[in-house]
């Protein structure tokens, strides 16, 4: 019975720690041969305990510098070019979560004749893969209303705003027209600003256009629609230049849309043509075209769009009109500036207009010279 006495001796010597570890060990009776006195458990479990202790000791010996680095890694957040804004949807009142590029985070380095930005400059190199035109539109995930930032924040700011009419027309169409409801829902499906790409941006552009064109022609905002159509054409242009596979996705989207919207444009040129038509209407009667300088710039813009479409004669007509009209308007401005009773504030505004007209005329002449040079070649 010696062995049994030995076990009894070991059992009698156990303290609280021993009992705890023996419970961890899970063995009720351990002979002296297989008992680890230092760990107070069986030799098999003792190896595991020693391994755990070694790991803990290694963690304790980590230098302060390493701790600081790890802390820094935890605190480091991915940089973002946006600041985020939550505002109620002006149509349904649901809270929308939107993003806006931070002020002066990028600049337009190179611009085409139709105002399409060819090159952006970024203050942070990390942001160069972001493409601003993809984020033009804000979107309500509840009612699918889609428009630019000002139309969400203060849709009735301008005295000529048609928002009340648009809101009523949109809600009525959603309620009464099953086709409209399905189309709007389909266009708004899968919009994710964290994963924004060309097909998503294209759908938002089409949704913005579709909503604006719910109004009768006489109540439409022609300036806004001109810009929307033009930007949509730019998206297609960029994908063609990149030879991107996303263009095929957009063509498939257009194919589906044609089943519902029979006259939807399908090419860059068709979107540019619609843009030029709407902008020409805006030039004639839109309240935002409130001074001569803005009107001359609008003519130059439309001329540039026709030139990008390859319609040189139309483009040249607009450019020549810029030069002719500008000369007449400059004479009028100079006569007004000669008035001895003119206020200082009015004089300042007229001088700014005159300078802007001069810049616009200079651009028009440069374009005409470029076209003539290309023809001569």
Phi and psi in degrees as a GROMACS rama.xvg file:
@    title "Ramachandran Plot"
@    xaxis  label "Phi"
@    yaxis  label "Psi"
@TYPE xy
-62.5564  -44.9013  UNK-2
-59.4594  -41.4064  UNK-3
-65.4028  -39.6378  UNK-4
-61.2171  -39.6801  UNK-5
-59.3841  -44.0796  UNK-6
-61.3818  -42.0609  UNK-7
-61.0318  -40.0958  UNK-8
-61.3196  -43.4918  UNK-9
-63.9103  -41.9065  UNK-10
-64.1222  -39.195  UNK-11
-68.085  -25.2111  UNK-12
-85.854  -2.43342  UNK-13
-72.4221  138.756  UNK-14
-101.963  -168.407  UNK-15
-63.7592  -40.7991  UNK-16
-62.4747  -38.8469  UNK-17
-61.741  -46.8787  UNK-18
-59.0969  -43.9909  UNK-19
-59.7089  -45.6058  UNK-20
-73.0297  -32.3176  UNK-21
-65.3279  -33.0363  UNK-22
-67.6236  -39.1863  UNK-23
-62.0621  -40.0381  UNK-24
-64.4926  -39.3495  UNK-25
84.3954  11.4497  UNK-26
-115.723  125.481  UNK-27
-76.7573  -37.797  UNK-28
-129.023  124.569  UNK-29
-127.948  126.113  UNK-30
-71.5472  157.609  UNK-31
-58.5134  -28.1655  UNK-32
-66.7328  -34.3815  UNK-33
-106.439  14.5656  UNK-34
-101.104  130.139  UNK-35
-96.6368  112.521  UNK-36
-66.9331  -37.1112  UNK-37
-67.5957  -42.5301  UNK-38
-93.5605  -12.001  UNK-39
59.2566  34.5295  UNK-40
-142.389  178.262  UNK-41
-65.2045  155.737  UNK-42
-61.3617  -31.1997  UNK-43
-65.1881  -47.0893  UNK-44
-73.271  -26.9246  UNK-45
-59.017  -38.5202  UNK-46
-62.5427  -39.8317  UNK-47
-65.7147  -42.8044  UNK-48
-62.752  -41.5188  UNK-49
-64.3184  -37.4647  UNK-50
-63.6942  -41.4979  UNK-51
-64.2133  -40.8324  UNK-52
-63.4387  -38.7557  UNK-53
-63.9848  -40.664  UNK-54
-63.9626  -44.991  UNK-55
-61.1036  -41.6006  UNK-56
-64.1085  -39.6373  UNK-57
-64.3673  -39.8879  UNK-58
-64.1424  -37.3187  UNK-59
-68.0902  -27.1257  UNK-60
-87.2375  3.45817  UNK-61
-62.0391  133.132  UNK-62
-68.4725  156.887  UNK-63
-60.2908  -35.5873  UNK-64
-61.7019  -43.4329  UNK-65
-63.3618  -38.446  UNK-66
-61.4466  -43.395  UNK-67
-62.9911  -40.8592  UNK-68
-62.1532  -45.5408  UNK-69
-63.5079  -39.7295  UNK-70
-60.8179  -43.1976  UNK-71
-61.135  -39.6365  UNK-72
-65.0373  -37.8156  UNK-73
-67.158  -41.7306  UNK-74
-76.0303  -24.7631  UNK-75
-64.4931  126.242  UNK-76
-113.901  152.022  UNK-77
-67.2338  131.051  UNK-78
-68.2501  148.833  UNK-79
-133.264  139.12  UNK-80
-82.1828  -2.27528  UNK-81
-104.5  156.655  UNK-82
-116.487  151.954  UNK-83
-108.448  139.899  UNK-84
-131.729  134.586  UNK-85
-112.343  119.459  UNK-86
-135.843  152.05  UNK-87
-70.3367  142.5  UNK-88
-63.2382  131.003  UNK-89
-67.5942  -14.4463  UNK-90
-95.3222  -54.0272  UNK-91
-106.268  -12.884  UNK-92
86.3701  -6.55164  UNK-93
-66.2007  146.404  UNK-94
-73.0083  126.589  UNK-95
-109.187  142.417  UNK-96
-110.18  115.731  UNK-97
-125.47  167.909  UNK-98
-131.964  146.429  UNK-99
-133.209  139.163  UNK-100
-65.3602  137.79  UNK-101
-62.2127  147.462  UNK-102
-57.2898  135.317  UNK-103
61.2557  19.6967  UNK-104
-73.4466  -24.8767  UNK-105
-144.468  163.433  UNK-106
-135.407  156.329  UNK-107
-89.9987  107.413  UNK-108
-84.2006  -35.9377  UNK-109
-143.162  128.941  UNK-110
-126.44  137.747  UNK-111
-80.1068  174.49  UNK-112
-69.5829  -17.9362  UNK-113
-102.403  18.8262  UNK-114
74.2673  11.3658  UNK-115
-73.758  125.799  UNK-116
-77.0174  123.267  UNK-117
-92.6825  -24.7552  UNK-118
-149.854  133.866  UNK-119
-111.04  146.566  UNK-120
-112.703  133.175  UNK-121
-113.515  143.449  UNK-122
-74.2518  -23.4165  UNK-123
-122.076  122.951  UNK-124
-59.293  -26.6073  UNK-125
-63.2286  -18.4894  UNK-126
-99.1899  2.99492  UNK-127
-65.3202  -18.1152  UNK-128
-84.5864  -8.59655  UNK-129
-77.8747  142.703  UNK-130
-120.845  103.805  UNK-131
-49.5999  -40.8348  UNK-132
-59.6473  -19.7765  UNK-133
-74.5455  -15.7894  UNK-134
-113.201  21.1336  UNK-135
-64.0569  -40.3978  UNK-136
-94.6246  142.056  UNK-137
-97.1714  154.458  UNK-138
-145.207  134.676  UNK-139
-95.8311  119.569  UNK-140
-72.8201  -15.2753  UNK-141
-83.0533  -61.4166  UNK-142
-101.355  -4.3868  UNK-143
73.1597  9.92522  UNK-144
-59.1629  135.233  UNK-145
-136.205  127.894  UNK-146
-163.544  -179.713  UNK-147
-79.6651  167.772  UNK-148
-50.9057  -49.121  UNK-149
-60.3253  -30.2881  UNK-150
-75.5793  -15.1572  UNK-151
-91.4577  -41.2738  UNK-152
-77.2912  -42.1691  UNK-153
-152.952  74.5465  UNK-154
-65.0971  -21.0037  UNK-155
-104.446  17.9596  UNK-156
-61.0218  -48.0038  UNK-157
-78.4919  141.719  UNK-158
-64.3866  -25.4906  UNK-159
-92.9949  7.44364  UNK-160
-56.0963  136.61  UNK-161
-104.926  19.1633  UNK-162
-61.4244  -41.5925  UNK-163
-60.018  -41.9852  UNK-164
-65.5062  -41.9161  UNK-165
-65.5784  -43.4433  UNK-166
-58.151  -46.9618  UNK-167
-63.5285  -45.1418  UNK-168
-63.6354  -40.8731  UNK-169
-65.7264  -47.4888  UNK-170
-64.5541  -38.6911  UNK-171
-65.4301  -42.1924  UNK-172
-65.6806  -40.3849  UNK-173
-63.069  -37.0873  UNK-174
-79.532  -37.7618  UNK-175
-101.114  -21.4309  UNK-176
-114.702  108.774  UNK-177
-63.488  -36.739  UNK-178
-64.2976  -44.5422  UNK-179
-61.3097  -44.269  UNK-180
-58.8371  -46.1064  UNK-181
-65.0695  -43.226  UNK-182
-64.7058  -46.4956  UNK-183
-61.9577  -42.3718  UNK-184
-63.6563  -41.1745  UNK-185
-66.0823  -43.1085  UNK-186
-66.7945  -33.7405  UNK-187
-85.3823  -5.07911  UNK-188
-74.2012  134.992  UNK-189
78.7544  13.1425  UNK-190
-74.6074  118.643  UNK-191
-135.554  105.935  UNK-192
-66.3843  -21.5585  UNK-193
-72.782  -23.0577  UNK-194
-119.774  29.6802  UNK-195
-56.1701  135.788  UNK-196
-143.449  -177.386  UNK-197
-64.541  -45.9675  UNK-198
-59.5194  -40.8953  UNK-199
-63.2619  -45.9997  UNK-200
-62.5998  -38.6356  UNK-201
-62.0466  -44.5641  UNK-202
-61.9945  -39.2485  UNK-203
-65.6479  -39.4484  UNK-204
-62.4254  -45.6095  UNK-205
-64.1526  -40.1537  UNK-206
-62.9362  -42.858  UNK-207
-60.3183  -43.2573  UNK-208
-66.1587  -46.3174  UNK-209
-59.3267  -42.337  UNK-210
-66.7529  -44.4583  UNK-211
-63.5571  -34.3499  UNK-212
-84.2342  6.38338  UNK-213
-70.7656  -20.4832  UNK-214
-79.9371  155.832  UNK-215
-60.8178  154.175  UNK-216
-55.1409  -38.3795  UNK-217
-69.3028  -19.1486  UNK-218
-105.001  1.6582  UNK-219
-76.1765  149.549  UNK-220
-86.635  95.9804  UNK-221
-66.6649  -32.753  UNK-222
-67.1886  -43.185  UNK-223
-65.1722  -46.2027  UNK-224
-65.171  -36.262  UNK-225
-59.493  -44.9264  UNK-226
-65.1376  -42.246  UNK-227
-61.902  -46.4552  UNK-228
-63.594  -40.6639  UNK-229
-64.0511  -45.0981  UNK-230
-63.5382  -34.8542  UNK-231
-65.4485  -41.0982  UNK-232
-62.6869  -37.6291  UNK-233
-61.8378  -39.2869  UNK-234
-59.072  -44.9621  UNK-235
-65.4935  -40.6981  UNK-236
-59.9085  -46.1087  UNK-237
-62.1712  -40.2593  UNK-238
-68.6215  -36.544  UNK-239
-63.7677  -43.7847  UNK-240
-65.4797  -33.9912  UNK-241
-82.708  -11.9728  UNK-242
53.611  45.695  UNK-243
-81.9789  146.003  UNK-244
-68.9623  -18.2964  UNK-245
-65.5738  -21.2866  UNK-246
-63.49  -35.7766  UNK-247
-64.2318  -38.4609  UNK-248
-64.0205  -42.9059  UNK-249
-65.1725  -39.4733  UNK-250
-62.2722  -35.6421  UNK-251
-67.2936  -38.6624  UNK-252
-61.915  -45.3839  UNK-253
-60.9395  -39.9689  UNK-254
-59.739  -41.5364  UNK-255
-67.8012  -39.9693  UNK-256
-65.6574  -32.3097  UNK-257
-64.5696  -20.8631  UNK-258
-68.161  -23.7583  UNK-259
-110.434  -44.843  UNK-260
-107.104  94.7011  UNK-261
-61.3545  -35.6849  UNK-262
-100.104  20.6291  UNK-263
-65.4164  133.853  UNK-264
-61.1047  148.594  UNK-265
-119.192  -14.9647  UNK-266
-125.949  166.367  UNK-267
-56.6024  -45.8956  UNK-268
-61.1693  -38.544  UNK-269
-68.268  -36.6567  UNK-270
-68.2157  -39.2927  UNK-271
-65.8174  -36.8144  UNK-272
-64.2583  -44.6909  UNK-273
-62.2127  -39.2346  UNK-274
-61.7925  -46.2227  UNK-275
-62.7557  -39.1456  UNK-276
-64.1683  -46.8056  UNK-277
-66.1721  -41.2562  UNK-278
-67.7726  -33.2785  UNK-279
-65.2658  -40.2364  UNK-280
-61.7981  -41.8123  UNK-281
-62.6498  -39.6082  UNK-282
-59.1735  -38.4729  UNK-283
-73.9025  -41.3605  UNK-284
-139.979  2.40781  UNK-285
-74.8931  133.346  UNK-286
-63.0945  -22.4923  UNK-287
-70.9412  -20.2107  UNK-288
-84.694  77.5508  UNK-289
-100.239  -5.04991  UNK-290
-145.252  170.429  UNK-291
-62.9461  -40.7376  UNK-292
-62.3382  -42.742  UNK-293
-65.7086  -40.0954  UNK-294
-63.3151  -42.434  UNK-295
-65.4027  -39.2628  UNK-296
-65.0001  -36.4532  UNK-297
-63.7452  -43.5838  UNK-298
-61.3885  -42.5144  UNK-299
-61.5886  -41.3558  UNK-300
-61.7051  -47.9704  UNK-301
-63.527  -41.4915  UNK-302
-58.8767  -41.87  UNK-303
-63.2735  -37.2045  UNK-304
-64.373  -45.2032  UNK-305
-63.506  -36.3426  UNK-306
-64.961  -39.2109  UNK-307
-67.0822  -27.3794  UNK-308
-78.0259  -9.86988  UNK-309
89.2999  6.70438  UNK-310
-94.1831  81.2816  UNK-311
-66.0156  -39.8627  UNK-312
-62.4573  -45.6552  UNK-313
-63.3591  -43.4673  UNK-314
-60.1522  -44.4445  UNK-315
-65.0963  -37.4491  UNK-316
-59.0923  -44.1497  UNK-317
-65.36  -40.7503  UNK-318
-65.3235  -40.9868  UNK-319
-65.8775  -36.4454  UNK-320
-63.8404  -36.3526  UNK-321
-58.5604  -49.0353  UNK-322
-65.2624  -45.8752  UNK-323
-65.2191  -49.0366  UNK-324
-65.159  -36.6917  UNK-325
-63.8294  -41.5773  UNK-326
-61.4391  -41.9712  UNK-327
-64.4435  -44.0843  UNK-328
-68.953  -33.212  UNK-329
-65.8831  -37.1404  UNK-330
-62.9235  -43.1009  UNK-331
-62.8241  -42.8558  UNK-332
-64.1463  -41.2905  UNK-333
-64.9126  -38.6442  UNK-334
-64.3013  -39.3058  UNK-335
-67.3451  -35.3129  UNK-336
-68.68  -24.2991  UNK-337
-77.863  -12.6932  UNK-338
-63.5368  120.88  UNK-339
-67.3142  -18.83  UNK-340
-93.7469  4.10566  UNK-341
-67.8582  140.282  UNK-342
-76.4511  160.531  UNK-343
-63.7079  -39.1802  UNK-344
-65.663  -44.6194  UNK-345
-63.803  -39.9571  UNK-346
-61.9946  -40.5941  UNK-347
-63.6594  -45.0879  UNK-348
-63.6138  -42.6683  UNK-349
-65.7186  -36.8518  UNK-350
-65.3488  -41.5985  UNK-351
-62.8336  -43.8325  UNK-352
-59.6917  -43.7885  UNK-353
-60.7311  -42.0986  UNK-354
-66.2736  -41.1742  UNK-355
-63.9955  -39.151  UNK-356
-63.2718  -41.3033  UNK-357
-61.0241  -41.605  UNK-358
-63.8935  -43.7213  UNK-359
-63.3081  -42.4073  UNK-360
-62.7059  -41.2258  UNK-361
-61.0041  -41.9565  UNK-362
-65.1114  -41.7152  UNK-363
-62.3044  -43.606  UNK-364
-64.4617  -40.0095  UNK-365
-62.4107  -40.803  UNK-366
-65.2042  -42.555  UNK-367
-61.4944  -43.0713  UNK-368
-62.3957  -41.1035  UNK-369
-61.9153  -41.8528  UNK-370
-65.7445  -43.7365  UNK-371
-63.1805  -38.6848  UNK-372
-64.502  -42.1388  UNK-373
-64.8166  -38.3097  UNK-374
-66.7185  -39.0491  UNK-375
-64.8854  -38.4174  UNK-376
